[in-house]
Amino acid sequence: MDRQKQDTIWELVVGEVNNSLDESSKAELETVINSAEAQNALKRAKQLHSKSADAFLASKIDKEKNWNYILNQINKSNPVRKIYITIARYAAVFVLAVLLGMFSQKLFFNNTNQLAGNTIEMEWGQMGKINLSDGTQVWLNAGTSFEYPSSFNTKQRLVKLKGEAQFKVSHNKTLPFVVQTKTGNIKVLGTTFNVSSYDDDAELTVTLIEGKVTVENSNGDYLTTLNPSQQLCVNKQTGAATLKQVDTKFYSSWIDGKIVLEDTKLSDLTVILKRWYNVDIHLEGEGTGDIMISGTILKGKPLDLFLKILERMYGINYQLKINNNAKDEVIIYKN
């Protein structure tokens, strides 16, 4: 079957699932609905619709059309709900961390001067935000564990992070704010910065958006002080540190419900998508991971929609394998 016919069938069955077909399209669907291709597409569309809070029809897009056009098409769909009670497997969901059941009380830190506190563990596919007792705002990315006290002591403001978070620290010149990770500590008085330190990451990454931060290694040895738009990467095995200038949009825009990409390798992007959508993604074929992606990904939109955009703009194919007792899988390969 040629590609144009495949696209037509897909759009017809998605329209059927979403009850958005006009009379002409319904008649066209009737002519192909009994084919094996249409039945497979219909089954797949129903599965995606049931798992995605806002599955919707993607308009046909030419490769020559720019990404802004694509975003305009996406934004014409129904707006996503702000808070979901049931987490959809195919829509990256942003939830408030203070919802009942999202955190557990426990005692943490070896520092006996630190008060008893809380632990928030964001599941894969979930993201959250919390306001600390000093007014500091913390955005938590998927798969992140964050420990913080109910109130801070009089010596320092200490929190622990495993995963990724963005901090907007309330200024206090007499009470430093410390983010503790396995690889190093970040100390500030008041600023905005992003920290990524997942267990499976090779590096601790600290990106400064505004203000100034000091970074130490796990032994408390001074590494460097960052200025805005600087990023420090610390190798977890060797301790080697690299300082560079970056565009902070890529590292900070996720708290606004999007990821801004500018010539980003597909292999780097899939790391984010795995965490957002809680799926396994495999890249097959030489050079597939080196495809450079530019544009913006919006949260709350189905993964399948984004993959179809990649198909049409970057000439890749993908297969989605739905597993009942394990993570679903996505295989991406070149045409």
Secondary structure, 3 states (H helix, E strand, C coil): CCHHHHHHHHHHHHHHHCCCCCHHHHHHHHCCCCCHHHHHHHHHHHHHHHHCCCCCCCCCCCCCCCHHHHHHHHHCCCCCCCCCCCCCCCECEECCCCCCCCEEEECCCCCCCCCCEEEEECCCCEEEEEECCCCCEEEECCCCEEEEECCCCCCCEEEEEEEEEEEECCCCCCCCEEEECCCEEEEECCCEEEEEECCCCCEEEEEEEECCEEEEECCCCEEEEECCCEEEEEECCCCCEEEEECCCHHHHHHHHCEEEEEEEEHHHHHHHHHHHHCCEEEEECCCHHHCEEEEEEECCCEHHHHHHHHHHHHCEEEEEECCCCCCCEEEEEEC
